[in-house]
Amino acid sequence: MSTGKFRVIIVGAGPVGLYMAHAMQQANIEFVILEQQKSVLAQSGQILFVWPHTVRLFEQIGVFEE
């Protein structure tokens, strides 16, 4: 079995995709994020819902710390 470097493809730049990108960066693993949207959506009265387990992941990496 080869033990060479590998790349990870992350599909989607939503909350979990960005969490995975952070984890890959911390582990020094090369990755690329594939996202369908061409730009960040403008906030126009939209609500972002984040599942509790995703909030726990974000807490682990310090997203909510000042």
N, C-alpha and C positions, 0 to 999 in steps of 0.2 A: 504494500500500500504506500502511495506517495505521501510524504509529509511536507510538501511544498506549500508556498503561499496560495491562498485562495481569495476570491472576492465574493461578497454577499450582495444580492439584489434585494432591496427593500421596496415593496410595492405599496405606494401610498404614503403621502406626507401628512397623515392625520396624527393624532396624539400618540398612538402606539408605534407608528412608523418612525416618528421623530425620537421616541424613547429608544427604539432599536438602533437608530443611527447614533445616538449618544453612547449606547452600550458598545457598539462596534468601535467607535472612536476611542473609548476608554481602553478597550482590549487591543488597540492598534491593529484592527482588522480593516482591510480595504473594503469599501462599500459604495454603492450607488443607489440613489433613491429615484424611483420612477413614479411620477405623479401625472395624472390626467389633466389637471387644471394648468393653464398656462401662466397664471399669476395668482397671487393671494386674493381671495375674495374680499371685497369691501364690506365693512360692517354696516349693514343698513337694517338695524332692528332684528338681526338674527340672534338666535340663542344657541350657545355651544353647550352641549351636554357631555359631561365626562363621567364614565362609569366609575363606581367606587374603587374597583380593583385597579383602574388606571390611575386614579388619584394616589393610591398607595404606592404604585411604581414611581410616580413623580416625586412623592415624599422621600423615597429612598435615594433619589439622586439630587435632592435639594432644590427642586424647582420653586418651592414656596418659601424658601429662606430669603431674607433680605440681605 
